[in-house]
Amino acid sequence: MGLVAVCSRSTSRSSYAGIMVTMMLLLAYMPCEAHLSSTFYDKMCPNALHTIRTSIRTAVSSERRMAASLIRLHFHDCFVQGCDASILLDEAASTTSERNARQNLNSARGFNVIEAAKSQVESICPGMVSCADILAVAARDASVAVGDPTWTVKLGRRDSTSASLSQAETDLPRFTDGLEKIISLFDNKSLSARDMVALSGSHTIGQTQCVTFRDRIYNNASDIDAGFASTRKRRCPTNDGNGNLAPLDLVTPNSFDNTTSRI
């Protein structure tokens, strides 16, 4: 069952957590905050949030990396056309899937987890809960499952019936982008450099492919810690292993914390 078919429409730990919660909230509300409510499904589907939470906890328990994948999936959804689940749409005659954008191809994952959560919600409340809301709640629940404090997600998003491959290619940051380019991309979404730094804190969990950091560890000897580069080279040879994975956070790779901001 494809989602196109089921979607209808150095800081302290506490202060760091507060910043992250604030920024995830900001991201989750753009650009349709006016009509969102945390109680949106209380009457029409009172068990929706519990059902989603249970489904996401099960998925993250089976694979801790999935938490990072779901957070990234939500970010990549919100950064293109807003938080409308357009990233979930399959390729079709009338749709060029955002999954095929360079920033998503062979790296965006977690679609099956969202589909499973959607299926479970559909079994209790058919046609009631949008995929966009499920994705937003899933990102929150995945973060909590690996140590981040919880927060209230406002609900009531409507699912997009179209996707934009071209906008995904234009709007989403690339691993090759420099700092000024990334700041500019965030500014285009009315997010400041401070916002960008806060949201980048989500890289405290997850893994990255060798192809994204090979040039960095082999061609930047003057501005990279030699020990760190040596560790990375073990999993990323010069001419092979593009898809080899390495943790973004060497110290606590499976926990949502502030280790990366203190290194």
C-alpha positions in Angstrom: 0.0 0.0 0.0 1.7 3.2 -1.2 1.5 6.4 0.8 0.2 8.1 -2.3 -2.9 6.0 -1.9 -3.5 6.4 1.9 -2.7 10.1 2.2 -5.7 12.2 1.6 -4.5 15.4 1.8 28.4 24.9 24.8 25.3 24.9 26.7 23.8 22.9 29.5 21.8 19.8 28.8 18.6 21.6 29.9 19.1 24.8 27.9 20.2 22.9 24.8 17.1 20.8 25.1 15.0 23.9 25.4 16.5 25.4 22.2 15.9 22.1 20.3 12.3 21.9 21.4 11.7 25.5 20.4 13.2 25.0 17.0 11.4 21.7 16.3 8.2 23.5 17.2 9.0 26.4 14.9 9.8 24.0 12.1 6.6 22.0 12.6 4.4 25.0 12.5 5.5 26.6 9.3 3.8 27.8 7.2 0.3 27.0 8.4 0.3 27.8 12.2 -2.9 29.8 12.3 -5.3 26.9 12.3 -3.3 24.3 14.2 -4.4 22.9 17.6 -3.0 20.3 20.0 -6.5 19.0 20.6 -7.5 18.7 16.9 -8.1 15.0 17.1 -9.4 14.8 20.7 -13.0 14.1 19.6 -12.7 12.7 16.1 -9.8 10.2 16.9 -8.9 10.3 20.6 -6.4 7.4 20.4 -4.5 8.8 17.4 -1.5 10.1 19.3 -1.2 7.0 21.5 -1.3 4.8 18.4 1.3 6.8 16.6 3.6 6.9 19.6 3.4 3.1 20.1 4.1 2.5 16.5 7.1 4.8 16.4 8.5 3.5 19.7 8.4 0.0 18.3 10.3 1.1 15.1 13.0 2.9 17.0 13.4 0.1 19.5 14.1 -2.2 16.6 16.5 0.3 15.0 17.8 3.3 16.9 19.0 4.9 13.7 15.4 5.2 12.6 14.9 8.1 15.1 17.4 10.2 13.1 15.8 9.1 9.8 12.3 10.2 10.9 13.6 13.6 12.2 15.4 14.2 8.9 12.3 13.1 6.9 10.2 15.6 8.7 12.7 18.3 8.2 13.0 17.5 4.4 9.2 17.6 4.2 8.8 20.9 6.0 11.6 22.6 4.0 9.7 22.0 0.7 6.2 23.5 0.5 5.8 23.4 4.2 4.9 20.4 6.5 2.4 18.9 4.1 3.6 15.3 3.6 4.6 16.0 0.0 7.8 14.0 0.5 5.7 10.9 1.1 4.1 10.9 -2.3 5.2 8.2 -4.7 6.2 8.9 -8.3 3.1 9.0 -10.5 1.9 10.3 -13.9 1.0 13.6 -12.3 3.6 13.6 -9.6 7.4 13.9 -9.7 8.4 12.6 -6.3 10.6 14.6 -4.0 12.3 11.4 -3.1 14.2 11.6 -6.3 15.8 14.9 -5.4 19.6 14.6 -4.9 19.2 15.5 -1.2 16.8 12.6 -0.7 17.8 9.9 -3.2 19.3 6.8 -1.5 19.3 8.6 1.8 15.8 9.6 2.9 14.3 6.7 4.8 11.5 5.8 7.3 8.7 5.8 4.7 7.7 2.3 5.8 7.6 3.4 9.4 5.2 6.3 8.6 3.1 4.0 6.4 2.8 1.5 9.2 1.8 4.2 11.7 -0.7 5.5 9.1 -2.1 2.0 8.6 -2.6 1.5 12.4 -4.3 4.9 12.7 -6.6 4.2 9.7 -7.7 1.0 11.4 -9.2 3.0 14.3 -10.1 6.2 12.5 -10.4 5.8 8.8 -9.8 9.0 6.8 -9.4 11.2 9.8 -5.7 11.8 10.5 -3.4 13.4 7.9 0.0 12.0 7.0 1.5 15.4 7.6 0.4 15.3 11.2 1.6 11.7 11.6 5.0 12.7 10.3 5.2 15.7 12.6 4.2 13.6 15.6 6.5 10.8 14.5 9.5 13.1 14.5 8.6 14.2 18.1 8.1 10.7 19.3 11.3 9.4 17.7 13.3 12.2 19.4 11.8 11.4 22.7 12.6 7.7 22.2 16.3 8.5 22.1 16.4 10.9 25.0 15.0 14.3 23.9 12.4 16.0 26.1 8.9 15.8 24.8 6.8 18.7 23.5 3.3 19.4 22.4 2.7 19.1 18.6 -0.1 21.2 17.2 -2.2 19.4 14.7 -4.6 19.9 11.8 -2.3 19.9 8.8 -3.7 18.9 5.4 -1.8 16.6 3.1 -0.6 17.9 -0.2 -1.8 16.2 -3.4 1.3 17.3 -5.3 5.1 17.3 -4.8 7.8 19.5 -6.2 11.1 17.8 -7.2 12.5 21.1 -8.5 11.7 22.9 -5.3 13.3 20.1 -3.3 16.4 20.3 -5.4 16.5 24.1 -4.9 15.5 24.5 -1.3 17.1 21.6 0.6 20.7 22.0 1.8 23.3 19.7 0.2 26.3 18.2 2.0 28.5 20.1 -0.4 27.0 23.5 0.5 29.2 26.1 2.3 28.1 28.0 5.4 26.9 31.1 3.6 24.8 29.0 1.2 23.2 27.1 4.1 22.5 30.3 6.0 20.9 31.7 2.8 18.6 28.6 2.4 17.4 29.0 6.0 16.9 32.7 5.6 14.6 32.0 2.6 12.4 30.1 5.1 12.5 33.1 7.6 14.9 31.1 9.8 18.0 32.8 11.2 21.6 31.6 11.5 20.8 30.9 15.2 17.8 28.8 14.1 20.1 26.9 11.7 22.6 26.1 14.4 19.9 24.9 16.8 18.3 22.7 14.2 21.7 21.4 13.2 21.8 20.0 16.7 19.7 17.1 15.5 22.8 15.7 14.0 23.6 14.4 17.5 22.1 11.1 16.3 22.1 9.3 13.0 24.7 8.1 10.5 26.1 9.5 7.3 27.4 7.9 4.1 31.1 7.8 3.2 30.5 9.7 0.0 29.3 12.7 1.9 32.5 13.2 4.0 35.3 11.5 1.9 36.6 14.8 0.6 36.6 16.3 4.0 38.8 13.7 5.7 41.3 13.3 2.8 41.7 16.8 1.5 41.4 19.1 4.6 44.3 18.0 6.7 44.9 21.6 8.0 41.5 22.1 9.6 40.4 18.7 10.8 41.4 16.8 13.9 43.9 14.1 12.8 42.6 11.5 15.1 39.0 12.1 14.0 40.0 11.9 10.4 41.9 8.6 11.0 38.9 7.1 12.6 36.7 8.1 9.7 39.1 6.7 7.2 38.7 3.2 8.6 35.2 3.1 7.2 35.7 5.3 4.2 38.5 4.3 1.8 39.6 6.7 -0.9 38.1 4.9 -3.9 35.4 2.6 -2.5 32.6 2.2 0.0 30.4 5.2 -0.9 27.5 3.8 1.1 29.5 2.9 4.2 28.0 4.4 7.3 29.6 6.3 10.1 28.0 7.8 13.2 27.6 11.6 13.2 28.4 11.6 17.0 31.3 9.3 17.9 30.7 9.6 21.6 27.0 9.0 22.0 25.8 8.0 18.5 22.4 6.7 19.6 21.3 9.4 22.1 19.8 12.8 21.6 22.1 15.0 23.7 24.5 18.0 23.4 27.7 16.0 22.9 28.3 17.4 19.4 28.0 21.0 20.6 30.7 20.4 23.2 33.3 18.7 21.0 
